[in-house]
Amino acid sequence: MTFDGSSLAQAIDECLWVRYDLLMAIKELPVLRQRGTCCALPAVDEDWAEERSGLLKALGDPTRLTMLAALWKARQPICICDFTADLELSQPTISHHMSKLKDAGLVESEKDGIWMFYRLRRDLAPGTRRLLAQLVES
């Protein structure tokens, strides 16, 4: 018999487990409630949920929310260079955030020379406009 901790512990664990398993009475409990039989959830359109989650993910970053608020308040498109200067972030970082806002369908861009200018999409859904108004103007 060796006294190194691993082999002794393993032997004791096996003995306790076998003994515990043999002496324990197993009683099957009755199922009182099955999942989903109480009441059904109201119907929710999965496409709607997917669309809104994308919008909320885009708005979930402080930098993107700041950029969106600036675009909301601007009377004309904003150059990418203005975002980099005011937010003190690199151009690739600003472009990454703008890409997320574009993918969410919130902004559109146009190129003038070497610069990209951004503005809110003109055809934003009324619900999205109301949400942005509440976020920016409150």
C-alpha positions in Angstrom: 0.0 0.0 0.0 1.4 3.3 -1.0 0.8 6.6 0.7 1.1 9.0 -2.1 -2.0 11.2 -2.1 -3.4 10.4 -5.5 -3.6 6.6 -5.3 -4.9 6.5 -1.8 -7.5 9.2 -2.5 -8.6 7.4 -5.6 -9.1 4.1 -3.8 -11.0 5.8 -1.0 -13.2 7.6 -3.4 -14.1 4.4 -5.3 -14.9 2.6 -2.1 -17.1 5.4 -0.8 -18.9 5.7 -4.1 -19.6 2.0 -4.4 -20.8 1.8 -0.8 -22.9 5.0 -1.1 -24.4 3.8 -4.3 -25.4 0.4 -2.9 -27.0 1.8 0.3 -28.9 4.7 -1.3 -32.6 4.1 -2.0 -33.7 5.8 -5.3 -37.2 7.0 -5.4 -38.6 8.4 -8.6 -40.6 11.6 -8.0 -43.8 12.3 -9.8 -43.9 15.0 -12.5 -46.2 17.7 -11.3 -45.8 20.1 -14.2 -44.4 19.6 -17.6 -42.8 22.5 -19.4 -45.1 24.4 -21.7 -48.4 23.1 -20.4 -49.2 26.0 -18.1 -49.9 28.7 -20.6 -48.5 29.7 -24.0 -46.5 32.7 -24.7 -48.0 35.4 -26.9 -47.0 35.2 -30.5 -43.9 37.2 -31.4 -42.7 37.7 -34.9 -39.2 36.3 -35.1 -38.2 38.6 -38.0 -39.3 41.6 -35.9 -37.2 40.3 -33.0 -34.2 39.7 -35.2 -34.4 43.2 -36.7 -34.9 45.0 -33.4 -32.0 43.1 -31.8 -29.7 44.2 -34.6 -30.8 47.8 -34.0 -30.3 47.6 -30.2 -26.9 45.9 -30.7 -25.8 48.8 -32.9 -27.0 51.3 -30.3 -25.5 49.4 -27.4 -22.0 51.0 -27.7 -21.4 54.4 -26.3 -19.2 55.5 -29.2 -21.9 54.5 -31.7 -24.6 56.1 -29.7 -22.6 59.4 -29.6 -22.0 59.2 -33.4 -25.7 58.6 -34.0 -26.7 61.5 -31.7 -24.4 63.8 -33.6 -25.9 62.6 -36.9 -29.4 63.1 -35.5 -28.6 66.7 -34.5 -26.6 67.6 -37.7 -28.2 69.6 -40.4 -25.9 68.2 -43.1 -23.8 65.1 -43.5 -20.8 64.8 -41.2 -17.3 64.0 -42.5 -15.5 61.0 -41.1 -12.6 63.3 -40.2 -14.9 65.3 -37.9 -15.7 62.2 -35.9 -12.0 61.2 -35.6 -11.1 64.7 -34.4 -14.0 65.2 -31.9 -14.1 61.7 -30.5 -10.3 61.3 -30.4 -10.4 57.9 -32.0 -8.5 56.6 -35.0 -10.0 56.6 -38.4 -10.2 52.7 -38.5 -12.0 52.7 -35.2 -14.5 55.3 -36.4 -15.0 53.4 -39.7 -15.6 50.2 -37.8 -18.3 51.9 -35.7 -19.9 53.5 -38.8 -19.9 50.1 -40.5 -21.9 48.7 -37.6 -24.4 51.6 -37.9 -24.6 51.1 -41.6 -25.2 47.3 -41.2 -28.1 48.1 -38.8 -29.6 50.3 -41.5 -29.3 53.6 -39.5 -26.8 55.6 -41.6 -25.9 56.1 -45.2 -22.7 57.5 -46.7 -21.4 59.3 -49.8 -17.9 59.8 -50.9 -16.6 63.3 -51.8 -13.0 63.2 -52.9 -11.0 61.2 -50.3 -13.6 61.8 -47.5 -16.7 59.9 -46.5 -19.7 61.8 -45.3 -22.4 60.2 -43.2 -26.0 61.1 -42.4 -29.0 59.3 -41.0 -30.9 57.3 -43.6 -33.7 59.3 -45.1 -36.0 56.3 -45.2 -35.8 55.2 -41.5 -38.9 53.4 -40.3 -41.2 55.6 -38.2 -40.7 53.4 -35.2 -36.9 53.7 -35.5 -37.2 57.5 -35.8 -39.4 57.6 -32.6 -36.9 55.4 -30.7 -33.9 57.6 -31.8 -35.8 60.8 -30.9 -36.5 59.4 -27.4 -32.9 58.4 -27.0 -31.3 61.6 -28.4 -33.7 64.2 -27.2 -34.3 63.0 -23.6 
